[in-house]
Amino acid sequence: MKVIHPTPKHNLLIKVPNGKRNSERNLASIKLSPKLEPKVPESARFRYVKTPLDIGNNNSLKKTFEGPCSNHEVLASYRHFITDREEYEIVNYSIIYYIRKSPITCKKSDCTSNNLLRFEKDDHIAYRFQMISILGEGSSGFVIKCHDHKLNEDVAIKALRDTRKTHDHVLLEKAYLTTLQQNGGPDKFHIIRYKDSFIFRGYFCIVMELASINIYSLICSQPFKRLQASTYQMVARQTAEALDFMHKNNVIHSDIKPENILFTNVRRTSIKLIDFGCSCTEGNTLYTYIQSRFYRAPEVVLENEYDSKIDIWSYGCLLCEMFTGKPLFEAFDEEELMCLMISMLGIPPKSILKTAKRAKYYFDENFELLDTMEINETSLKEKTNISDPYLLQLISGCLRWDPKERFSAEDIIKHNYFKQSNNSSQSSTYMRT
């Protein structure tokens, strides 16, 4: 390594590698005064040390950021746009596409990012993406609408804390999205398009195409909590097509619900399926506790073996909720969920209960209901007020105790419900919105 000693006549940057061993091996001959010697944090590979002359010269500082540029240019002309921590961090990014719209008022890291990734409008992610708004939040992360300054397009970034608990989930989600995309899924089969992924400030970020409103939000925004017949049928068909494509590629989504189905545009002409964080493959089911409770299949509740038919059960629940505006099985816990299922479908077959690890929580040794189970018998038609016989038949084919007796996604696509026109069932089945 060629060593250049700083003198007052030059502005230069000294690259100091991280780690005591590297410093001793590569920089043994460099002698800095205590004032100039940098303290390298563990999180940074190396930093750039400015000479006194470099620090004192403000003539080169610019008022607005103009990218893309190199990290050297940022340190020379845009130091007032970045925090002290970012001065360490930025050297890991050779090309800087975006920082902020204007200079910061406090250089200390805890005045801005606090060394973590959090939403702050017009702040950056990975010196490339401009944060615009929050699309959703959860216990382990959030989804942000961003502008990609490299490709000049709006995107959605799902950012999850990179912990032991979430790491495998995120890697699997990336793998499933990549596989489905390579097999032709993003547009033809209504799967959200994967674009990129990286780790930034302890968060695993997945970059995806930006879609529009989700089904749940649209239902809540409607005066009568219902969708137009044409929209309802389109969502039902395209969701079934997405499931058929996934299942034929050996992927189980495991979390079908209104929040995970997005319209691709404001005209609501097509949908995209999102959130593959809990997905698994046929014959390699990784989790016993999966699916959101309202849409959880009975084999998951009873802890039997499960397959892609759990998605079909959730799909049947989805069709009911899109029609009525509320979940079909709106249960507080799994005991209430089982009660609601039995109230509508009757007692499960003994062949299912015999192999169920959790049957003892709801049934005695003779497979009779425990006294604690409160059952109020009803029917699908009574509970939903659906009058279209084809739609009732379609939903009934999805909500069966035995997964082997449920429709497949291919059966759903071929069902007579989709062969009738929107107008023929609209007056008797749906209320216009």
C-alpha positions as CSV (number, residue, x, y, z in Angstrom):
1,M,0.0,0.0,0.0
2,K,1.4,3.3,-1.0
3,V,1.5,5.8,1.9
4,I,1.1,9.5,1.4
5,H,1.7,11.7,4.5
6,P,-0.6,14.7,4.7
7,T,0.8,18.2,4.5
8,P,-0.9,21.6,4.9
9,K,-0.5,22.2,1.2
10,H,-2.8,19.3,0.2
11,N,-6.4,18.2,0.8
12,L,-6.4,14.5,0.9
13,L,-8.3,11.5,2.3
14,I,-6.6,8.7,4.1
15,K,-8.4,5.3,3.9
16,V,-8.1,3.4,7.2
17,P,-9.2,-0.2,7.1
18,N,-11.1,-1.6,10.1
19,G,-9.7,-4.0,12.6
20,K,-6.5,-4.0,14.7
21,R,-4.9,-6.8,12.8
22,N,-5.4,-5.1,9.4
23,S,-4.2,-1.8,10.8
24,E,-1.0,-3.3,12.1
25,R,-0.3,-5.3,8.9
26,N,-1.1,-2.6,6.3
27,L,-0.6,0.7,8.1
28,A,2.4,0.0,10.3
29,S,4.3,2.9,8.9
30,I,1.6,5.5,9.1
31,K,2.0,7.8,12.2
32,L,-0.8,10.2,12.9
33,S,-1.0,12.7,15.7
34,P,-3.7,12.0,18.4
35,K,-5.9,14.7,16.9
36,L,-5.9,13.2,13.5
37,E,-6.1,9.5,14.4
38,P,-9.6,8.2,13.6
39,K,-11.6,6.0,15.9
40,V,-13.1,3.4,13.7
41,P,-16.5,1.9,14.8
42,E,-17.1,-1.8,14.6
43,S,-20.0,-1.3,12.2
44,A,-17.8,0.4,9.6
45,R,-15.2,-1.2,7.4
46,F,-13.1,1.9,7.2
47,R,-13.6,5.7,7.2
48,Y,-12.1,8.7,5.5
49,V,-10.1,11.1,7.7
50,K,-10.1,14.7,6.7
51,T,-7.1,16.9,7.1
52,P,-7.5,20.2,9.0
53,L,-7.4,22.2,5.8
54,D,-10.1,19.9,4.3
55,I,-12.4,20.5,7.3
56,G,-12.0,24.2,7.3
57,N,-12.8,24.8,3.6
58,N,-16.5,25.4,3.0
59,N,-16.2,27.0,-0.4
60,S,-17.0,23.7,-2.1
61,L,-20.1,22.9,-0.2
62,K,-23.3,22.9,-2.3
63,K,-26.9,23.9,-1.3
64,T,-28.7,21.1,-3.2
65,F,-27.7,17.5,-3.8
66,E,-27.1,16.6,-7.4
67,G,-26.6,12.9,-8.1
68,P,-25.4,10.4,-9.0
69,C,-21.9,11.1,-7.8
70,S,-19.1,9.2,-6.0
71,N,-18.8,9.0,-2.2
72,H,-15.6,11.1,-2.6
73,E,-17.7,13.9,-4.0
74,V,-20.2,13.7,-1.2
75,L,-17.5,14.0,1.4
76,A,-16.0,16.9,-0.5
77,S,-19.1,18.9,-1.4
78,Y,-22.1,17.5,0.5
79,R,-20.8,16.8,4.0
80,H,-23.5,19.0,5.4
81,F,-26.1,16.6,4.0
82,I,-25.0,13.6,6.0
83,T,-24.6,12.7,9.7
84,D,-21.3,11.8,11.4
85,R,-22.3,8.1,11.3
86,E,-23.0,8.4,7.6
87,E,-19.5,9.7,7.0
88,Y,-18.4,6.2,8.0
89,E,-21.2,4.4,6.3
90,I,-21.1,6.1,2.9
91,V,-17.7,4.7,2.0
92,N,-19.3,1.3,1.4
93,Y,-21.4,2.8,-1.4
94,S,-19.3,3.7,-4.5
95,I,-22.2,5.5,-6.3
96,I,-24.5,7.8,-4.4
97,Y,-27.9,8.4,-6.1
98,Y,-29.7,10.3,-3.4
99,I,-29.1,11.6,0.1
100,R,-31.6,14.2,1.2
101,K,-33.3,17.2,-0.4
102,S,-31.6,19.7,1.9
103,P,-28.8,19.9,4.4
104,I,-29.3,18.5,7.9
105,T,-29.5,20.7,11.0
106,C,-27.7,18.3,13.3
107,K,-24.6,16.2,12.4
108,K,-25.0,13.8,15.4
109,S,-26.5,10.5,14.4
110,D,-28.9,10.4,17.3
111,C,-30.5,13.6,16.0
112,T,-31.6,11.8,12.8
113,S,-31.4,8.1,12.2
114,N,-30.3,6.9,15.7
115,N,-28.2,4.3,13.9
116,L,-31.4,2.5,12.8
117,L,-33.7,2.5,9.8
118,R,-36.8,4.4,10.5
119,F,-39.2,6.4,8.3
120,E,-38.4,10.1,7.8
121,K,-39.9,11.7,4.8
122,D,-37.4,12.5,2.0
123,D,-34.6,10.6,3.9
124,H,-32.7,7.9,2.0
125,I,-32.4,4.2,2.1
126,A,-29.0,2.9,0.9
127,Y,-28.2,6.2,-0.7
128,R,-30.5,5.4,-3.6
129,F,-34.1,5.4,-2.5
130,Q,-36.0,8.4,-1.3
131,M,-38.7,7.7,1.3
132,I,-42.1,9.0,0.4
133,S,-44.7,7.5,2.7
134,I,-45.4,4.4,4.9
135,L,-47.7,1.8,3.2
136,G,-47.9,-0.5,6.2
137,E,-46.4,-1.4,9.5
138,G,-45.9,-4.5,11.6
139,S,-44.2,-5.8,14.7
140,S,-40.9,-6.6,12.8
141,G,-40.8,-3.9,10.2
142,F,-42.7,-1.8,7.7
143,V,-43.4,-1.2,4.0
144,I,-42.4,2.2,2.5
145,K,-43.2,3.8,-0.8
146,C,-39.9,5.1,-2.2
147,H,-38.6,6.7,-5.3
148,D,-35.6,4.8,-6.9
149,H,-33.3,7.6,-8.1
150,K,-31.2,5.1,-10.0
151,L,-34.0,3.8,-12.2
152,N,-36.3,6.8,-11.8
153,E,-39.4,4.9,-10.7
154,D,-41.5,4.5,-7.6
155,V,-41.2,1.2,-5.7
156,A,-42.3,-0.4,-2.5
157,I,-39.6,-1.5,0.0
158,K,-40.4,-4.1,2.6
159,A,-38.0,-3.6,5.5
160,L,-37.7,-6.2,8.2
161,R,-35.3,-6.3,11.2
162,D,-32.6,-8.8,10.3
163,T,-32.9,-11.0,13.3
164,R,-32.7,-14.8,13.8
165,K,-36.4,-15.0,13.8
166,T,-37.0,-13.1,10.6
167,H,-33.8,-13.9,8.6
168,D,-34.9,-17.3,7.3
169,H,-38.4,-16.0,6.5
170,V,-37.0,-13.1,4.4
171,L,-34.6,-15.4,2.5
172,L,-37.4,-17.8,1.8
173,E,-39.7,-15.0,0.6
174,K,-36.9,-13.8,-1.7
175,A,-36.4,-17.3,-3.0
176,Y,-40.1,-17.9,-3.7
177,L,-40.5,-14.6,-5.4
178,T,-37.5,-15.2,-7.6
179,T,-38.6,-18.7,-8.5
180,L,-42.1,-17.7,-9.4
181,Q,-40.8,-14.7,-11.4
182,Q,-38.4,-16.8,-13.4
183,N,-41.3,-19.2,-14.2
184,G,-43.4,-16.4,-15.6
185,G,-45.5,-15.3,-12.6
186,P,-45.3,-11.5,-12.1
187,D,-47.8,-10.3,-14.7
188,K,-49.5,-13.2,-16.3
189,F,-50.2,-15.0,-13.0
190,H,-50.7,-12.0,-10.7
191,I,-47.6,-12.3,-8.4
192,I,-45.9,-9.1,-7.2
193,R,-42.7,-8.4,-9.1
194,Y,-39.5,-8.7,-7.1
195,K,-36.7,-6.2,-8.0
196,D,-33.9,-6.3,-5.5
197,S,-32.8,-7.0,-2.0
198,F,-30.1,-5.8,0.4
199,I,-29.4,-5.3,4.1
200,F,-29.3,-1.7,5.3
201,R,-28.7,-0.6,9.0
202,G,-29.8,-4.0,10.4
203,Y,-32.9,-4.3,8.2
204,F,-33.4,-6.8,5.4
205,C,-34.9,-4.8,2.5
206,I,-36.9,-6.3,-0.4
207,V,-37.6,-4.0,-3.3
208,M,-40.8,-4.7,-5.2
209,E,-43.0,-3.1,-7.8
210,L,-45.4,-0.5,-6.3
211,A,-49.1,-1.5,-6.5
212,S,-52.2,0.3,-5.4
213,I,-54.8,-0.2,-2.6
214,N,-55.4,-3.6,-1.0
215,I,-58.8,-5.4,-0.9
216,Y,-59.3,-4.9,2.8
217,S,-58.8,-1.1,2.5
218,L,-61.2,-1.0,-0.5
219,I,-63.9,-2.9,1.3
220,C,-63.6,-0.6,4.3
221,S,-64.0,2.4,2.0
222,Q,-67.2,1.3,0.4
223,P,-70.5,2.6,1.8
224,F,-72.0,-0.9,2.0
225,K,-68.7,-2.8,2.5
226,R,-69.2,-4.6,-0.8
227,L,-67.5,-4.6,-4.2
228,Q,-69.1,-4.2,-7.6
229,A,-69.9,-7.5,-9.3
230,S,-67.3,-7.0,-12.0
231,T,-64.6,-6.1,-9.5
232,Y,-65.6,-9.0,-7.2
233,Q,-65.5,-11.6,-10.0
234,M,-62.2,-10.2,-11.4
235,V,-60.5,-10.5,-7.9
236,A,-61.9,-14.0,-7.4
237,R,-60.7,-15.2,-10.8
238,Q,-57.3,-13.6,-10.7
239,T,-56.6,-14.8,-7.2
240,A,-57.5,-18.3,-8.2
241,E,-55.2,-18.0,-11.2
242,A,-52.4,-16.9,-8.9
243,L,-53.0,-19.8,-6.6
244,D,-53.1,-22.3,-9.5
245,F,-49.8,-21.0,-10.8
246,M,-48.2,-21.2,-7.3
247,H,-49.5,-24.6,-6.5
248,K,-48.3,-26.0,-9.8
249,N,-44.9,-24.6,-8.9
250,N,-45.1,-26.4,-5.6
251,V,-45.5,-23.2,-3.5
252,I,-48.0,-22.8,-0.7
253,H,-48.7,-19.1,0.1
254,S,-50.0,-19.8,3.6
255,D,-51.4,-16.3,4.2
256,I,-54.3,-15.6,1.8
257,K,-56.3,-12.6,3.1
258,P,-57.7,-9.3,1.8
259,E,-54.7,-7.3,3.0
260,N,-52.3,-9.4,0.8
261,I,-54.2,-8.8,-2.4
262,L,-53.4,-5.5,-4.1
263,F,-54.8,-3.8,-7.1
264,T,-52.2,-3.0,-9.6
265,N,-53.6,0.5,-10.5
266,V,-56.3,3.0,-9.5
267,R,-58.6,1.7,-12.2
268,R,-58.7,-1.7,-10.3
269,T,-58.4,-3.8,-13.5
270,S,-56.1,-6.4,-12.1
271,I,-54.5,-7.7,-8.8
272,K,-51.2,-8.8,-7.5
273,L,-50.6,-11.3,-4.6
274,I,-48.0,-10.2,-2.0
275,D,-46.3,-11.3,1.2
276,F,-44.6,-14.7,0.8
277,G,-42.9,-14.5,4.2
278,C,-44.8,-17.5,5.5
279,S,-44.8,-19.5,2.3
280,C,-43.5,-23.1,2.1
281,T,-43.4,-25.9,-0.4
282,E,-45.4,-29.1,-0.7
283,G,-43.8,-31.8,1.4
284,N,-41.6,-29.3,3.2
285,T,-44.0,-27.5,5.5
286,L,-41.9,-25.6,7.9
287,Y,-44.4,-24.2,10.4
288,T,-47.2,-25.5,12.5
289,Y,-48.6,-22.1,13.4
290,I,-49.4,-20.3,10.2
291,Q,-52.2,-18.3,8.5
292,S,-54.1,-15.4,9.9
293,R,-56.7,-16.7,12.4
294,F,-59.8,-15.7,10.5
295,Y,-58.6,-17.5,7.4
296,R,-56.9,-20.5,9.2
297,A,-57.7,-23.9,7.8
298,P,-59.1,-26.6,10.2
299,E,-56.1,-28.9,9.6
300,V,-53.8,-26.1,10.9
301,V,-56.0,-25.5,13.9
302,L,-56.1,-29.3,14.7
303,E,-52.4,-29.7,13.8
304,N,-52.8,-32.3,11.1
305,E,-50.5,-32.5,8.1
306,Y,-51.4,-29.8,5.6
307,D,-50.8,-29.0,1.9
308,S,-51.8,-26.4,-0.7
309,K,-55.5,-26.9,0.2
310,I,-55.0,-24.5,3.2
311,D,-54.8,-21.7,0.6
312,I,-58.2,-22.9,-0.9
313,W,-59.8,-22.7,2.5
314,S,-58.5,-19.2,3.0
315,Y,-59.7,-18.4,-0.5
316,G,-63.3,-19.5,0.4
317,C,-63.2,-17.2,3.5
318,L,-61.9,-14.4,1.2
319,L,-64.9,-14.7,-1.1
320,C,-67.3,-14.5,1.8
321,E,-65.6,-11.4,3.2
322,M,-65.5,-9.6,-0.1
323,F,-69.3,-10.1,-0.3
324,T,-70.4,-9.4,3.3
325,G,-67.7,-6.9,4.3
326,K,-66.7,-8.9,7.4
327,P,-64.8,-12.1,8.1
328,L,-66.7,-15.3,7.9
329,F,-65.1,-16.8,11.0
330,E,-64.3,-13.7,13.1
331,A,-63.0,-15.6,16.1
332,F,-61.2,-14.3,19.2
333,D,-59.1,-17.4,19.6
334,E,-58.8,-20.9,18.1
335,E,-61.5,-22.4,20.4
336,E,-64.0,-19.9,19.1
337,L,-62.7,-20.4,15.6
338,M,-63.4,-24.2,15.9
339,C,-66.9,-23.5,17.3
340,L,-67.7,-21.2,14.4
341,M,-66.5,-23.8,11.9
342,I,-68.5,-26.6,13.5
343,S,-71.6,-24.3,13.7
344,M,-71.6,-24.0,9.9
345,L,-70.1,-27.3,8.7
346,G,-71.0,-29.8,11.5
347,I,-68.7,-32.1,13.4
348,P,-65.4,-33.0,11.5
349,P,-65.1,-36.6,10.2
350,K,-63.5,-39.0,12.7
351,S,-60.9,-39.9,10.1
352,I,-59.6,-36.3,10.5
353,L,-59.8,-36.2,14.3
354,K,-58.0,-39.5,14.8
355,T,-54.7,-38.0,13.5
356,A,-55.2,-34.5,14.9
357,K,-52.6,-33.6,17.6
358,R,-54.9,-30.9,19.0
359,A,-58.2,-32.7,18.8
360,K,-58.1,-33.2,22.6
361,Y,-58.6,-29.5,23.1
362,Y,-62.1,-29.6,21.5
363,F,-63.2,-33.2,21.6
364,D,-63.2,-36.1,24.2
365,E,-61.8,-39.5,23.6
366,N,-65.0,-40.6,21.8
367,F,-64.6,-37.5,19.5
368,E,-67.7,-35.9,21.1
369,L,-67.6,-32.1,21.6
370,L,-66.4,-30.9,25.0
371,D,-68.9,-29.1,27.1
372,T,-67.0,-25.9,26.8
373,M,-67.7,-25.7,23.1
374,E,-70.7,-23.4,22.3
375,I,-72.3,-24.3,19.0
376,N,-75.0,-22.2,17.2
377,E,-75.9,-24.0,14.0
378,T,-76.2,-22.0,10.9
379,S,-75.6,-22.3,7.1
380,L,-73.4,-20.6,4.6
381,K,-76.4,-19.0,2.9
382,E,-77.9,-17.8,6.2
383,K,-74.6,-16.3,7.4
384,T,-73.7,-14.5,4.1
385,N,-77.1,-13.8,2.5
386,I,-75.6,-14.9,-0.9
387,S,-78.4,-15.9,-3.3
388,D,-76.3,-16.7,-6.4
389,P,-76.3,-20.6,-6.4
390,Y,-73.1,-20.8,-8.4
391,L,-71.2,-18.6,-5.9
392,L,-72.6,-20.6,-3.0
393,Q,-71.5,-23.8,-4.7
394,L,-68.0,-22.4,-5.3
395,I,-67.5,-21.3,-1.7
396,S,-68.9,-24.5,-0.3
397,G,-66.4,-26.4,-2.5
398,C,-63.6,-24.5,-0.8
399,L,-64.8,-24.9,2.8
400,R,-64.8,-28.6,3.5
401,W,-63.2,-30.4,6.4
402,D,-61.3,-32.9,4.4
403,P,-58.6,-31.1,2.3
404,K,-58.9,-33.9,-0.3
405,E,-62.5,-33.0,-0.9
406,R,-61.9,-29.3,-1.4
407,F,-61.7,-27.8,-4.9
408,S,-58.3,-27.3,-6.4
409,A,-57.3,-23.9,-7.8
410,E,-57.8,-25.3,-11.3
411,D,-61.3,-26.5,-10.3
412,I,-62.1,-23.0,-9.2
413,I,-61.0,-21.4,-12.4
414,K,-63.2,-23.8,-14.4
415,H,-66.3,-23.3,-12.1
416,N,-69.6,-22.3,-13.6
417,Y,-69.6,-19.1,-11.5
418,F,-67.0,-17.6,-13.8
419,K,-68.9,-18.6,-16.9
420,Q,-71.8,-16.4,-16.2
421,S,-71.6,-12.7,-17.1
422,N,-71.2,-10.0,-14.4
423,N,-74.6,-8.5,-15.2
424,S,-76.6,-11.7,-14.9
425,S,-75.8,-12.0,-11.2
426,Q,-75.4,-8.4,-10.2
427,S,-79.0,-7.5,-9.3
428,S,-79.7,-10.6,-7.3
429,T,-76.3,-11.0,-5.6
430,Y,-74.6,-7.7,-5.2
431,M,-75.4,-4.1,-4.2
432,R,-73.8,-1.5,-6.4
433,T,-71.3,0.8,-4.9
